[in-house]
Amino acid sequence: MRVALVTETYPPEVNGVALTLGRLADGLRQRGHQLQLVRPRQQRGEQPALTADLRELLVGSLPLPRYPGLRFGLPAHGALRKAWREQRPDIVHVATEGPLGWSALTAARRLDLPVSSSFHTNFDAYSSHYGIGWLRGSIERYLRRFHNRSQVTLVPTQQIARRLASADFRNLLVMARGVDTQLFNPRRRSTELRQQWGADAATLVVAIVGRLAAEKNLMLAVAAFDELHRTYPNSRLLFVGDGPQKSALAARHPEHIFAGMRHGEDLAAHYASTDIFLLPSLTETYGNVTLEAMASGLGVVAFASAAALELIDDGRNGLLVRPGDEQSFIRAASALAADPGRLARLRLRAPARVASLDWNTIHDSFADVLENLVLTHARRQRAKELFPIAPD
């Protein structure tokens, strides 16, 4: 197939959506498909990649407010129609819902191309964390209209599918995300790294990994660690990641470790060298960090939503808390620190739960979805040719 993938975030940008799309793009190319990647320029003077199986179309962009390291794409309807007339893709997959994504949907529909989309981010849920909660309804309506213009919308969990279906989103299909278990696994644990943190063999290191931003509910994790620390004084709190709240958190809590952004084997070592993983966020659409933490053999404490709800068997391979029950979240983290035997059992069982979420399986599923849409569209086109509908 010739697949046009439209996204407003892509590696080397570091976030769950970018990393997932980078993986999906690689999976398509590994299976012999040709990829046209439509994305914003990430830096001035950047040149598009042009290879046998990858052609990039770079468009204008602006910085995302409060996230200067990320950009959103400007509308490119004319450029897309021109490019897709010259070399018609078999299918267009629109991965993000910004101005670029909307213009891609419009261009694909006008050229009568099959189009799919994916739901990666709960932007409507983010609104209350940025002082625009009054816009939540409008954002949901926009997202519904956006995704209902595509033939299929891929969502990462059954929970998200049920929520969106109740809000009148149509044609939803669940496709999970994968994890690289060769990269993220307990064997990456590093005594030397723990020593850099001032942690010996008896120290309990608690990790928070991800974007350090308001929607991640980080102050709950800090409160949970404070209570945990009273239970288990020989403990440290590690933040891995960057974001708009990092400076304020580091200034307010100099006693904690702020490792900044980490990548690849270095990131995997940071995961595996800790013991407990806290996920206090209530805005995750999926939460790739949940898979990475479980694959790394950590004791995960999370709210019962997104990937955690799908993957954690409460009390067996992690701990789940009713969404929004902050006191129970704090108590669960503290109780886990006080029970080394239970923590050891959770850590031992966690990697086995995500072992089947191999990226190759996800890549096969994604390619199958696109191929089926292409075939369905072709059958409909032939039916129109054979049985044209006479005008009234």
C-alpha positions in Angstrom: 0.0 0.0 0.0 0.9 3.7 -0.3 -0.1 5.1 3.1 -0.2 8.8 3.9 0.3 9.3 7.6 -0.6 12.7 8.9 0.6 13.8 12.4 1.4 16.9 14.2 4.0 15.3 16.5 6.7 12.8 15.6 10.2 11.7 16.8 12.5 13.1 17.9 9.8 14.9 19.8 9.3 12.9 23.0 5.8 12.1 24.0 3.6 9.0 23.9 1.8 10.0 20.7 5.1 10.7 18.8 6.8 7.6 20.0 3.7 5.4 19.1 3.5 6.9 15.6 7.2 6.5 15.0 6.8 2.8 15.8 3.7 2.4 13.6 5.4 4.1 10.7 8.5 1.8 11.0 6.1 -1.2 11.2 4.4 -0.3 7.9 7.8 0.2 6.1 9.1 -3.1 7.5 6.1 -4.8 5.9 6.9 -3.4 2.5 4.4 -0.5 2.4 5.4 2.9 1.1 4.8 5.8 3.5 4.2 9.4 2.9 4.7 11.2 6.2 3.0 14.6 6.5 4.1 16.5 9.6 5.1 20.0 10.7 8.7 21.2 10.3 10.4 20.8 13.7 13.2 23.3 13.0 14.1 26.0 10.5 15.6 24.7 7.3 14.7 21.1 7.9 14.6 19.1 4.7 12.1 16.3 4.0 13.3 12.7 3.9 13.1 11.1 0.5 13.8 7.4 0.2 12.4 4.4 -1.6 9.8 3.7 1.1 9.5 7.1 2.9 8.6 10.5 1.4 8.0 13.4 3.8 5.8 16.4 3.2 6.7 19.1 5.7 4.3 21.9 6.5 4.3 25.1 8.4 3.9 25.1 12.2 3.6 27.2 15.3 4.8 26.4 18.9 2.2 24.7 21.1 1.3 27.1 24.0 3.0 26.2 27.2 5.0 23.5 25.3 7.7 25.4 23.4 9.4 22.1 22.4 6.3 21.0 20.5 4.6 22.4 17.5 1.2 22.1 15.8 0.8 22.0 12.0 -0.9 24.8 10.1 -3.7 23.9 7.6 -2.3 22.6 4.3 -5.3 21.7 2.3 -4.0 23.0 -1.0 -0.6 21.3 -0.7 -2.2 18.0 0.3 -4.7 18.0 -2.6 -1.8 18.7 -5.0 0.5 16.1 -3.6 -2.3 13.4 -3.5 -3.4 14.2 -7.0 0.1 13.7 -8.3 0.7 10.5 -6.3 -2.6 9.1 -5.0 -2.2 7.2 -1.7 -4.3 4.1 -1.2 -5.3 5.4 2.3 -4.9 8.4 4.5 -4.4 7.9 8.3 -4.9 11.1 10.3 -3.3 10.7 13.8 -3.9 14.1 15.4 -6.8 16.5 15.5 -5.2 19.9 15.0 -5.4 22.3 12.0 -3.2 20.0 9.9 -5.2 17.0 10.7 -8.5 18.7 9.8 -7.2 19.9 6.5 -6.0 16.4 5.7 -9.4 14.9 6.4 -11.0 17.5 4.2 -8.6 16.9 1.3 -8.9 13.1 1.6 -12.7 13.3 1.5 -12.7 15.6 -1.5 -10.4 13.3 -3.4 -12.6 10.3 -2.4 -9.7 8.6 -0.6 -10.4 6.2 2.3 -9.4 7.8 5.6 -8.9 6.5 9.1 -8.0 8.3 12.3 -6.8 7.6 15.8 -7.7 9.0 19.2 -4.5 9.5 21.2 -5.2 12.3 23.6 -8.0 13.4 25.9 -7.8 17.1 25.0 -11.3 17.7 26.4 -10.1 16.4 29.8 -7.0 18.6 29.6 -9.1 21.8 29.5 -9.8 22.0 33.2 -6.1 22.0 34.0 -5.4 25.0 31.8 -8.2 27.3 32.9 -10.5 26.7 29.9 -12.8 24.1 31.5 -15.7 26.0 30.1 -14.6 25.0 26.6 -14.7 21.2 27.4 -18.1 20.7 25.7 -17.0 22.6 22.6 -13.7 20.6 22.4 -15.6 17.3 22.7 -18.0 18.4 19.9 -15.1 19.3 17.7 -13.4 15.9 18.4 -16.6 14.0 17.6 -17.1 15.9 14.3 -13.4 15.3 13.4 -13.4 11.6 14.0 -16.8 10.9 12.6 -15.6 12.1 9.2 -13.3 9.1 9.0 -14.3 5.5 8.2 -12.6 4.1 11.4 -11.2 5.7 14.5 -8.6 3.6 16.3 -8.8 3.9 20.1 -6.3 2.2 22.6 -8.7 0.7 25.2 -12.2 -0.7 25.6 -12.9 1.9 28.3 -12.1 4.8 25.8 -14.3 3.1 23.2 -17.2 2.9 25.6 -16.8 6.5 26.6 -16.6 7.8 23.1 -19.5 5.7 21.9 -21.7 7.1 24.7 -20.7 10.6 23.3 -21.9 9.6 19.8 -18.5 8.8 18.3 -18.9 6.3 15.5 -16.9 3.5 13.9 -14.6 2.9 16.8 -12.1 0.1 16.8 -9.8 -0.9 19.7 -6.1 -1.3 18.9 -3.7 -1.5 21.9 -0.2 -0.2 22.0 2.9 -2.1 22.3 6.1 -2.2 24.4 9.6 -3.2 23.5 10.3 -5.9 26.2 13.9 -6.3 25.0 14.5 -2.7 25.9 12.3 -2.4 29.0 13.0 -5.3 31.3 14.3 -5.9 34.8 17.8 -6.8 33.6 18.5 -3.1 33.0 18.7 -2.5 36.7 21.9 -0.6 37.5 23.6 -0.5 40.9 25.8 2.3 39.6 22.8 4.4 38.6 21.2 3.9 42.0 24.4 5.0 43.7 24.3 8.2 41.7 20.9 8.8 43.3 22.3 8.1 46.8 20.4 4.8 47.0 21.9 1.6 48.4 20.4 -1.9 48.1 17.9 -1.2 50.9 16.7 2.1 49.5 13.2 2.2 48.0 13.2 4.3 44.9 9.9 5.6 43.7 9.5 6.7 40.1 7.4 9.2 38.2 8.0 9.1 34.4 6.4 11.4 31.8 5.6 15.0 31.0 5.8 17.2 34.1 2.6 19.1 33.5 -0.6 20.1 35.3 -2.8 17.5 33.7 -0.5 14.7 35.1 -1.7 15.4 38.7 1.8 15.3 40.0 1.1 16.9 43.4 -0.8 13.8 44.3 2.2 11.7 43.6 4.3 14.0 45.8 1.7 13.7 48.6 1.7 9.9 48.2 5.5 9.8 48.4 5.5 12.0 51.6 3.2 9.5 53.3 5.3 6.6 52.0 8.4 8.2 53.2 7.0 8.3 56.7 6.3 4.6 56.5 9.7 3.8 54.9 12.2 6.6 55.6 15.0 5.0 53.5 13.2 6.0 50.2 13.8 8.5 47.4 11.5 10.0 44.8 12.7 10.2 41.1 11.2 12.3 38.4 12.1 11.4 34.8 10.9 13.8 32.2 10.5 17.5 31.4 7.6 19.9 31.1 6.2 23.2 32.2 6.0 22.2 35.9 9.6 21.0 36.2 11.2 24.2 37.4 8.5 24.9 40.0 8.7 21.3 41.3 12.5 21.3 41.5 12.5 24.6 43.3 9.8 23.5 45.8 11.3 20.0 46.3 15.1 20.1 46.1 15.2 16.8 48.1 13.9 14.8 45.1 15.8 13.7 42.1 15.0 15.3 38.7 16.7 13.3 36.0 15.3 15.2 33.1 14.5 13.7 29.7 15.9 10.2 29.1 15.9 8.0 26.0 16.5 4.5 24.9 18.6 2.2 27.0 19.3 5.1 29.5 15.5 5.5 30.0 15.1 1.8 30.4 17.8 1.7 33.0 16.1 4.5 34.9 12.9 2.5 35.0 14.5 -0.8 36.0 16.6 0.8 38.7 13.6 1.9 40.7 11.1 -0.1 42.7 7.7 1.5 42.8 6.0 3.4 39.9 3.3 6.0 40.7 0.8 7.0 38.0 -1.5 9.7 39.5 -2.8 11.0 36.2 -6.5 10.9 35.4 -6.2 12.2 31.8 -4.4 9.4 30.2 -5.9 8.1 27.0 -3.6 5.1 27.2 -0.4 5.7 29.2 2.6 4.0 27.5 4.5 4.5 30.7 2.3 1.9 32.4 3.5 -0.8 29.9 7.1 0.4 30.3 7.0 0.3 34.1 5.4 -3.2 34.1 7.8 -4.5 31.6 10.6 -3.2 33.8 9.4 -5.1 36.8 8.1 -2.3 39.0 5.3 -2.3 41.5 2.7 0.0 39.8 0.1 2.1 41.7 -2.4 3.7 39.4 -6.0 4.7 39.0 -8.3 2.2 37.4 -8.4 3.8 34.0 -6.6 3.7 30.6 -3.9 1.0 30.2 -3.8 0.3 33.9 -7.4 -0.8 33.9 -6.8 -3.1 31.0 -3.5 -4.6 32.2 -3.4 -4.6 36.0 -5.0 -7.4 38.0 -5.4 -5.6 41.2 -3.2 -7.1 43.9 -1.6 -9.6 41.6 0.6 -7.6 39.2 0.0 -4.1 40.4 -2.4 -2.0 42.5 -5.5 -0.2 41.2 -7.4 2.6 42.9 -10.9 3.9 42.1 -10.4 7.0 39.8 -10.4 10.2 41.8 -10.0 8.6 45.2 -6.8 10.4 46.2 -6.7 9.2 49.8 -6.9 5.6 48.6 -4.1 6.3 46.1 -1.9 7.6 49.0 -2.7 4.7 51.3 -2.0 2.1 48.5 1.4 3.6 47.8 2.3 3.7 51.5 1.0 0.2 52.2 3.0 -1.2 49.3 6.2 0.3 50.7 5.5 -1.2 54.1 5.1 -4.7 52.7 8.3 -5.8 50.9 7.0 -9.3 50.3 3.9 -8.1 48.4 6.0 -5.6 46.5 8.4 -8.4 45.4 5.4 -10.5 44.2 3.9 -7.7 42.2 7.2 -6.9 40.6 7.8 -10.5 39.6 4.4 -10.9 37.9 4.2 -7.5 36.1 6.5 -8.3 33.1 4.7 -11.4 32.2 1.4 -9.5 31.9 2.8 -7.3 29.1 5.0 -9.8 27.4 2.4 -10.5 24.7 2.1 -6.8 23.7 4.9 -7.1 21.2 5.1 -4.3 18.7 5.1 -6.8 15.8 1.6 -7.9 16.8 0.4 -4.2 16.9 2.0 -3.5 13.5 0.2 -6.5 12.0 -3.1 -5.3 13.4 -2.6 -1.7 12.1 -1.6 -2.9 8.6 -4.6 -5.2 8.6 -7.0 -2.4 9.5 -5.7 -0.2 6.7 -5.7 -3.0 4.1 -9.4 -3.8 5.0 -10.4 -0.2 4.6 -8.7 0.0 1.2 -10.4 -3.1 0.0 -13.8 -2.0 1.3 -13.4 1.4 -0.4 -12.5 -0.3 -3.7 -15.6 -2.5 -3.5 -17.8 0.5 -2.9 -16.2 2.3 -5.9 -16.9 -0.7 -8.1 -20.5 -0.9 -6.9 -21.0 2.8 -7.8 -19.7 2.2 -11.3 -21.9 -0.8 -11.8 -25.0 0.6 -10.2 -24.9 4.4 -10.5 -27.6 6.2 -8.7 -29.7 8.3 -11.0 -30.2 12.0 -9.9 -33.7 13.0 -8.7 
